[in-house]
């Protein structure tokens, strides 16, 4: 199955696929959390969204509560926090498990891709980032402490946008 064919639900419960959500755009898929030391990365993700939106690119936030319960809120609370605190205007999926036996099929595919050091496997923490090309290829993986504003993320995005 292509990454684009994987079924997902948006944060409001709408069923779609990754391809349907992306609509031909490349994306940076990020597992996010509202109560994490890395939560300020939302600001950088919003900046990426705005910088590349007109070049067939989007960020996709995937709330996850698997790391010390740092995303405990309801869908409505998550949306309110993201929009009022950071001005998030990119798509959010429903709260999702990224590791373990309940790992969502999307993350089963994403975590098979190695990072720059050659390590694949489980998501380490909140704000791990996966770059997906418009044709559904997972082309890069960035660990949580790699800031959205980092040169390596910008360089990777430049390779997949129009």
C-alpha positions in Angstrom: 0.0 0.0 0.0 1.3 3.5 -0.9 1.5 6.0 1.9 -1.0 8.0 0.0 -3.6 5.2 0.2 -3.4 5.0 4.0 -6.7 5.9 5.7 -6.7 8.6 8.3 -9.1 10.8 10.2 -8.8 14.5 10.5 -9.0 16.0 14.0 -12.7 16.7 13.4 -13.3 13.0 12.6 -13.5 13.3 8.8 -12.3 10.1 7.2 -9.9 10.5 4.3 -6.6 9.1 3.1 -3.1 10.7 3.2 -3.4 11.4 -0.5 -6.8 12.9 -0.1 -5.5 15.2 2.7 -2.4 16.2 0.8 -4.1 16.8 -2.6 -0.9 16.4 -4.6 1.3 18.4 -2.1 4.4 17.3 -0.4 4.2 17.3 3.4 6.1 17.4 6.7 4.2 14.9 8.9 4.9 15.7 12.6 3.7 14.0 15.8 2.8 16.9 18.0 1.9 17.6 21.6 0.6 20.6 23.5 2.4 20.1 26.8 5.9 19.2 25.8 9.2 21.1 26.1 9.3 21.0 22.3 5.8 22.5 21.9 7.3 25.9 20.8 8.3 24.1 17.6 4.7 24.7 16.5 5.9 28.3 15.7 8.5 27.0 13.3 6.0 24.5 11.8 3.6 27.4 11.1 6.4 29.4 9.6 7.3 26.5 7.3 3.6 26.1 6.3 3.4 29.8 5.4 6.8 29.9 3.6 6.0 26.9 1.3 2.2 26.8 1.1 2.2 28.4 -2.4 4.7 25.7 -3.6 2.5 22.7 -3.1 3.6 21.9 0.5 1.9 21.5 3.8 2.7 20.5 7.4 0.4 17.8 8.9 0.2 17.7 12.7 -0.5 14.3 14.3 -1.3 14.7 18.0 0.0 11.9 20.1 -0.4 11.2 23.9 2.2 8.4 24.1 5.0 10.4 25.5 4.4 11.1 29.2 0.8 12.1 28.5 1.8 15.4 26.9 -1.2 15.6 24.7 -4.1 14.8 27.1 -6.8 17.1 25.6 -9.8 16.4 23.5 -9.9 17.2 19.8 -11.6 20.5 20.5 -9.0 21.5 23.2 -6.1 20.6 20.9 -7.6 22.7 18.0 -8.2 25.6 20.3 -4.7 25.5 21.8 -3.0 25.2 18.4 -5.0 28.0 16.8 -5.0 30.5 19.6 -1.4 29.9 20.9 0.4 29.4 17.6 -2.0 30.3 14.8 -1.8 26.8 13.4 -3.4 26.7 10.0 -2.2 23.4 8.7 -4.2 20.1 8.9 -4.3 18.1 12.1 -5.2 14.5 12.3 -7.0 12.8 15.2 -4.9 11.8 18.2 -2.8 8.8 17.0 -0.6 6.1 18.4 2.8 6.3 16.7 4.6 3.4 18.5 3.7 0.0 20.0 1.0 -2.5 19.1 -1.6 0.2 18.4 0.8 2.0 16.0 -1.2 3.6 13.2 -0.5 2.2 9.7 0.8 5.6 8.7 3.5 5.5 11.3 4.3 1.9 10.5 5.3 3.2 7.1 7.0 6.4 8.3 9.1 4.7 11.0 10.5 2.2 8.5 12.5 5.1 7.0 15.9 5.8 8.6 17.0 9.2 9.8 20.3 10.9 8.6 22.4 8.6 10.8 20.7 5.5 9.3 18.5 4.7 12.3 14.9 3.6 11.6 12.3 2.3 14.1 10.2 3.9 16.8 9.4 7.6 17.1 11.7 8.9 19.8 9.6 11.7 21.2 7.1 14.4 20.3 7.9 16.5 17.2 9.6 13.8 15.1 9.3 14.9 11.5 8.9 12.9 8.3 9.0 14.5 4.8 6.7 12.9 2.3 6.9 13.9 -1.4 3.8 14.6 -3.4 4.0 11.1 -4.9 3.9 9.5 -1.5 7.6 8.7 -1.0 8.9 9.2 2.5 12.1 11.0 1.6 13.5 12.2 4.9 13.2 11.8 8.7 14.2 14.3 11.3 14.4 13.5 15.0 12.5 15.7 17.6 15.3 18.1 18.4 15.9 19.1 14.8 14.1 22.4 14.7 11.7 23.2 11.9 13.8 26.2 11.0 16.9 24.1 10.6 18.8 24.3 7.3 18.6 20.5 6.8 14.8 20.6 6.8 14.7 23.6 4.4 17.1 21.9 2.0 15.0 18.7 2.1 11.8 20.6 1.4 13.4 22.5 -1.4 14.1 19.2 -3.1 10.4 18.1 -3.1 8.5 21.3 -3.8 7.7 22.9 -7.1 
